Amino acid sequence: MKILSAEEIRQWDQYTIQHEPVASIALMERAAGKCVDWLAEKGYVENPFSIFCGKGNNGGDGLAIARLLATKKYPVTVYILEFGHKGTEDFQTNLARLHQYPEVDLRFIQTEQNFHEIKKDEIIIDALFGSGLNRGIEGVTANLIDHINISGCEIISIDMPSGLFVDRSSIGNTIIKADHTLSFQCYKMAFLIGENEEYTGEVHILDIGLHPGFYASVDSVYELTDDMIIHSIHKPRKRFSHKGNFGHVLLIAGSFGKIGAVVLSAKACMRSGVGLLSCHIPTCGYDILQATVPEAMVTTDIHSSSITKIEDDLTKYEAIGIGPGIGTTSATKMMLRDVFDAYRHPIVLDADALNIIGSQKDLLKLIPHSSVLTPHPKEFERLFGETSNEFDRIKLALQKAKELNLVIVLKGHHTLIATPDGKAFFNSTGNAGMATAGSGDVLTGIVTGLLAQNYSSVEAAILGVYLHGIAGDLAAKEFSMEAMVAGDIIGQLGNAFLRIA
């Protein structure tokens, strides 16, 4: 599913108006009707409404919603920000139409003296600015937003919470704190960014029938993974396959006290469908791994408690995963450098492997092309430097993925997969319960296993993150987000594959 910018969405509206064809006021009516249907479906029509409108087209949406509610005899009060200028043409048309409904209490706000008490049982509809905002809100309008936010009422924003930018950071802005956001046709970037969580509430995308021709023609940088993308990637097994068809992985992981990381990653790798798995670990973990993951083959390092050297022909492996629990000793750092020298196929790098690279930046240029890096935000910062907000971090991830010819999996609620060709995919599965020890080790195992099965690096990253998220969602349903652990994610990988079959 493509994620469009505010300008692209405006162009989509215009394309629909020209090619359907449909009048802009009729398109606004269509959007308002979808919002009213949603309100009725969710049971909000049992309460009185207070609708706050600016004088742009978002305000026009609010006026149309007010009129449609009034036709159904629901009590509505409309508040219009009034600073002496006319509204947009469609706003003015809907205002004239609303005047035909005297039962609607229509009020104008010019100063703070015009603020009215909002009763606790009212449903607030925010239609002040929507996605057309291009600067921060100040003065009376900012104070009005504060007044709405402290009302204690349920707040439903139309298109976007007022004060929130679509395509850039809104840190420092005065913003409506919506419980629900009713947006149109497709996701916006702002909905996928953690720093906006307290403002957007639960996001609902309403289909208002914009012309599909524009969507098909636009080439967006950003996409949200969906069933269509996953089905285009997933390769069902052929009946006459054997284990040699599904690759041999080498997993380099573990140190004294962190053998559990190997166990989790190895189990997840086997559950990803890989044909063969070998694990190179310190001697101290041999008995543990042989007992807990009998499907895996094990080689041990010359050192008892850490990994210092790989005495093996690395070219026989279809994929290598390095990092879970390896630590950052000087000998381990040298081992990583040696692997980069000896193996020129893509590698999956996580955890301490990323921390080693972050402390020795020259290693970045030695990483084999198309390798997959899976940093969480702090690891990303150590690798590539600080950013002031999440939008800038995403831009930096895209820049570095292209510059270094790597796939960067920036972990988060909507994990971002930045690709070498400049595309970015936000993951649509997963939940906050996955923020638990070992979850990243599980992801490393999955992605490495897929990489060995003849998936490209980009495909392995997208599919692996998606499956990881589905398994996490299933685990949360069974155990709750609070009680689930990383092993529960592994336990649901089979069901995750069944979901995408």
Protein Blocks (a to p, Z undefined) as FASTA:
>chain_A
ZZddfklmmmmmmmmmmmmpccfklmmmmmmmmmmmmmmmnopmmpccdddddfbfklmm
mmmmmmmmmmnopacddddddehiacdfklmmmmmmmmmmmkbccdddfbfklpccddfk
bccddffkmmmbcbdcehjllmmmmmmmmnopacddehiaehiafkbcfehiacdddfbd
cdehiacfklmgfklmmmnmpaddddehiafklmmmpccfbdcddfklmmmmpccddfkb
cfklnopadddeddehilmmmmmmmmmmmmnopabdcddddfklmmmmmmmmmmbccddd
fbfkbcfbdcddfklpfbdcehihnajafklmmmmmmmmmmpccdcddehjlmmmmmmmm
mlmmmpcghiacdddfklmmmmnopafbfklmmmmmmmmmmmnopacddddfblcdddfk
opacddfedcfklmcghklmmmmmmmmmmmmnopafklmmmmmmmmmmmmmmmmmmmnoj
klpcfklmmmmmmmmmmmmZZ
